[in-house]
Amino acid sequence: MHFEVNYLTKRRERLEREEDKAIQMAQEGTYSRMVDKFLSTFNDNLKKLLGSLAQGMRYEQHISNLATRLDYNMFYQLNLMQEKDLMF
């Protein structure tokens, strides 16, 4: 029982510290910049992956199926793949 109380106390303290840090980041605007940077990095990596898959689609049926599953509704093709050399 002592372990559970100690665990809950430590968890509550950790959550309070994380909450304070999140509030501080939101007030300073660093959170927004961090999310924008993450989104930009994710989109760049996704473009590279889909571009590589698009080149391999001509030769492999399995790669074609994978590319179709990753972009089943053509969202990424329409929104991220604006460069002609990376289009499917």
PLY file of the C-alpha trace (Angstrom):
ply
format ascii 1.0
element vertex 88
property float x
property float y
property float z
element edge 87
property int vertex1
property int vertex2
end_header
0.00 0.00 0.00
2.88 2.36 0.77
4.26 1.78 -2.76
0.95 2.80 -4.36
0.74 6.04 -2.37
4.35 6.91 -3.20
3.77 6.10 -6.86
0.63 8.25 -7.03
2.37 11.16 -5.32
5.31 11.00 -7.71
2.97 10.71 -10.68
0.95 13.73 -9.55
4.14 15.78 -9.11
5.43 14.73 -12.53
2.13 15.66 -14.19
2.16 19.06 -12.48
5.71 19.72 -13.74
4.73 18.68 -17.26
1.63 20.86 -17.12
3.68 23.87 -16.00
6.18 23.26 -18.78
3.41 22.95 -21.39
1.78 26.19 -20.20
5.13 27.97 -20.32
5.84 26.69 -23.84
2.39 27.78 -25.02
2.84 31.25 -23.58
6.29 31.67 -25.13
5.21 30.39 -28.54
7.89 27.69 -28.58
5.30 24.92 -28.67
3.78 26.26 -31.85
7.21 26.53 -33.50
8.08 23.01 -32.35
4.87 21.60 -33.86
5.45 23.51 -37.12
9.00 22.17 -37.32
7.80 18.62 -36.62
5.10 18.91 -39.29
7.55 20.28 -41.83
10.08 17.51 -41.13
7.37 14.85 -41.30
6.04 16.18 -44.61
9.54 16.36 -46.11
10.31 12.78 -45.09
6.94 11.59 -46.34
7.55 13.27 -49.71
10.89 11.49 -49.99
9.34 8.14 -49.09
6.43 8.48 -51.50
8.76 9.73 -54.22
10.99 6.69 -53.76
8.00 4.39 -53.81
6.66 6.08 -56.93
9.90 5.34 -58.75
9.74 1.68 -57.72
6.06 1.31 -58.62
6.96 0.79 -62.26
8.88 -2.35 -61.45
7.25 -3.97 -58.44
3.61 -4.76 -57.84
4.20 -5.00 -54.06
5.65 -1.50 -53.95
2.70 -0.25 -55.94
0.32 -1.83 -53.42
2.25 -0.30 -50.51
2.16 3.16 -52.08
-1.56 2.82 -52.69
-2.18 1.80 -49.08
-0.11 4.69 -47.73
-1.94 7.21 -49.89
-5.28 5.44 -50.41
-7.32 8.63 -50.77
-4.60 10.53 -52.71
-4.35 13.14 -49.93
-0.55 13.23 -49.97
-0.34 13.11 -53.74
-2.61 16.11 -54.03
-1.30 18.16 -51.10
2.37 17.30 -50.74
3.56 16.05 -54.07
3.25 19.29 -56.05
6.56 18.79 -57.86
6.04 17.01 -61.17
9.02 14.71 -60.79
7.60 13.26 -57.55
4.04 12.69 -58.75
2.74 9.12 -58.86
0 1
1 2
2 3
3 4
4 5
5 6
6 7
7 8
8 9
9 10
10 11
11 12
12 13
13 14
14 15
15 16
16 17
17 18
18 19
19 20
20 21
21 22
22 23
23 24
24 25
25 26
26 27
27 28
28 29
29 30
30 31
31 32
32 33
33 34
34 35
35 36
36 37
37 38
38 39
39 40
40 41
41 42
42 43
43 44
44 45
45 46
46 47
47 48
48 49
49 50
50 51
51 52
52 53
53 54
54 55
55 56
56 57
57 58
58 59
59 60
60 61
61 62
62 63
63 64
64 65
65 66
66 67
67 68
68 69
69 70
70 71
71 72
72 73
73 74
74 75
75 76
76 77
77 78
78 79
79 80
80 81
81 82
82 83
83 84
84 85
85 86
86 87
